[in-house]
């Protein structure tokens, strides 16, 4: 047991309650936006609206960004649920 009830997760940024949902998350590299990913499964803070993803989701997004960089894309908007690994 972790000692923290599943429904009482707290935001590490502001301490607000986290709830499951979908977020639109911009990923940046330096000063340039690399990709905006819509419909990302996340834990979202009810106070500051910061979104947090699980490791599997983060790994998949990293793979998506690598593929876009390989294609030479500078700015892209994609939907997480439509992504299929190559």
N, C-alpha and C positions, 0 to 999 in steps of 0.2 A: 504494500500500500504506500502511496505517496503522501498521504495525509491531507491532500487537497482534493475536495470533491470535484468531479468532472464538470459540474455546472457552475463552479465558482472560480473559474480561471480568471486571472488578473493580467492586465496590460503591464508589461515591464517598463513602458514609457511613462504612463500617468497613473496607473493603478486602477483604471476603470475595468468594468467587467467585459470579458471577451465572449462573443457569440459566433456561432458558425454562420457563414454566408459566402457570397461571392464578391470579389473586389476587382476593380480595374487598377492595375499597378504599372507605373512607368519604371522602366529600368534604364539607368543612365550610365554612361561611360565618359568620364571627364565632364565636359560642359555640354556634350551632345546627347540627346535622347536616342537610345538605340532601338527600343521597342516598347510599345504600350500593349500590355496583355490584358484582355477583357475576360470576365467570367472566371477568375482564378478562385478555386476553393480556398477559403481562408478563415482564420479566426479574426474577427474584427472588433476593435474596441468601441464600446458604446459611447465613450466620452470623446476621445481624440480622433477616432475613426482610422487609426493606424491598423494596417492589415498584416497578419503574420501567417506564413505558410508552413506546412509540414515539409520534412526533408524530401519526400518523394515528389511533391509538387515543385519544390525548388529545383531539384535535379532535372525534372522535365523541362522547366523554363530555361535553365542553363543550356540544355541541349537545343532548344528552340532558338535561343540567341546565337549560339555557335553556328547553326545552320544559316541564319540570316546574315551573319557576318561573312560566312563563306560565299554567300551569293552577292556580297557587296552592298547589301541594304544598309542605308544610313539611318532611316527612320521608317518604322513599320508599326501598323496596328493589327494585331491578330487576336483571335479568340482561343482561349485555352482549350475548350472542349472540342474544337475542330482539328486540333493538332494531332497528327499521327506520326510517330517516330519512323524514320526511314531505315 
